[in-house]
Amino acid sequence: QVPLKPGRSLMDWIRLTKSGKDLTGLKGRLIEVTEDELSKHNKKEDCWICIRGFVYNVTPYMEYHPGGEDELMKAAGTDGTDLFDQVHRWVNYESMLKECLVGRMAVKPIAAPKGGLCYEILSIILYVQNYLEIMRKPKKYIFFSLLYFLFYSYDWFQTDSLITVVIYTKQKDVNAELVIVDCQDKQLRGEIIMDDHSYLVEVDLDHAVSEDVAVNIAEKVGKVEIILNKKDSIHWKTLGQPWEGHNTFIKRTDRGLFYRKCKLVSKTEVTHDTKLFCLMLPKGTHLRVPTGQHIYLKQIIAGTEVVKPYTPVLPFLPLDFQEPPHHDGVHIYLMIKIYSHGLFTQALDHLQIGDYISVSNPEGNFKKSQVQTSEDLLLLAGGTGFTPMVKLLNFALTEVSCLRTVKLIFFNKTEDDILWRNQLEQLALKDERFEVQFILSQPSKEWVGKQGKISSSLLSEFVKRSRRDSKVLICICGPAPFTEQGVRYLKDLGYSQEEIHAFTA
């Protein structure tokens, strides 16, 4: 993120979009845009960008963009869908930029080849490929629909009182974190995550079921059972009406984010400006957020959909690591810093106990196997960049026996900003493998610990291998400049890209 000029906040942008001002320069007209026409609008004062087949004039938005003008200019006059997906796929650009819509990209005409049935089929495939390319839906329906049945299939069975949906993944080691089920208002959605792809069963059920949903997983054979309780003891003729994405195996980035409403059940103070929010999942939801992954919260603010990423934490830092802690699977805990001028966090802070907020499926590319093959785990956190480290610490000290050292280097402004300081100090006393180092950039006169900001010299002092040849994993999270600088310093100190994991949303 970059500092924005006064009067260029998200709320200021929302006010501008509702002012009635012509933000497209087309006086309300929508046009069809050719590639040639799009390419002409590639300057800051005249910048059009295509996202998923729709073209927006982003010139009015330049000064309001949290990532700065330069980030937008990377896609000026071009199709920016891939860049958008890499940086912030979770943002609802359709809502944010609806008043900037210029029109739709023109579909390229295709000359159908002549010469028999094979050519006719080829021409149809080429046309569909072209259409999907324009609509920015990669050719998943052409290729993955032909491949998924080799790995995934589903069936359903019934008794007088139960409906059982069985998904056969034919994959070993399917666990609870890879299965997401939502059943509300007769809509059943079951998603199986497999690396960067997912398989989906999604139907409007034939009849009503109760809120209680059971999920059984046979990990060794990759079978997942979703068990529903019929509200009425009647015979179902079909499972229900399929949705568009039903029975498909595609890339997760092409799937889109799915949200469910979660209830706020508690809100407790962690520091002077940070609170621990506890959200309760709906009864019909089975969801476990994997270590190192984040979710998105979505709120409607002043009529505009606003989305922000957060990494779930634990309700507290367990000090007894004899056994893996029991997670109830019902609650999600989020440690959130409330900014005095932050539109989203202020709205969060004003939520009352019992209010609802939309929570997405988990996302992220961190894999536990990165920790399981390491001997030294070094964690660099800046401020609330501590949040992904909570579950990571718990997992490392509980379940990874090969780790010799686990060290947290925690950067903050003042002592009052340190999250869970007492718990971290107690943990260091409890487990000899764990060490924590607090570094302050604005310490009081009484502070006797280390001070400064992230730098090569500070990192060279604290980031060290336990042995010359030990396998190390360094995880870093914080504000974007902190993370970017930290990665650069670590590489300067001789650590490879494979030894560094930067948490970004």
Secondary structure, DSSP 8 states (H G I E B T S, - for coil): -----TT-SHHHHHHHHTTT--SSSSTT--EEE-HHHHHH-EETTEEEEEETTEEEE-GGGGGG-TT-HHHHHTTTTSB-HHHHHHHHTTS-HHHHTGGGEEEEE---------SSHHHHHHHHHHHHHHHHHHTT--THHHHHHHHGGGT-EEEEEE-SSEEEEEEE---TT--GGGEEEEEETTEEEEEEEETTEEEEEEEEESS-EEEEEEEEEETTTTEEEEEEEESS----SSSEEE-TTTTEEEEHHHH---EEEEEEEEEEESSSSEEEEEEE--TTEE----TT-BEEEEEEETTEEEEEEE-EE-SS-----SS-----SSEEEEEEE--TT-HHHHHHHT--TT-EEEEE--B----THHHHT-SEEEEEEEGGGGHHHHHHHHHHHHH-TT--EEEEEEEESSGGG-TTHHHHHHHHHH-TTEEEEEEESS--TT--SEES-S-HHHHHHH---SSTT--EEEEEESSHHHHHHHHHHHHHTT--GGGEEE---
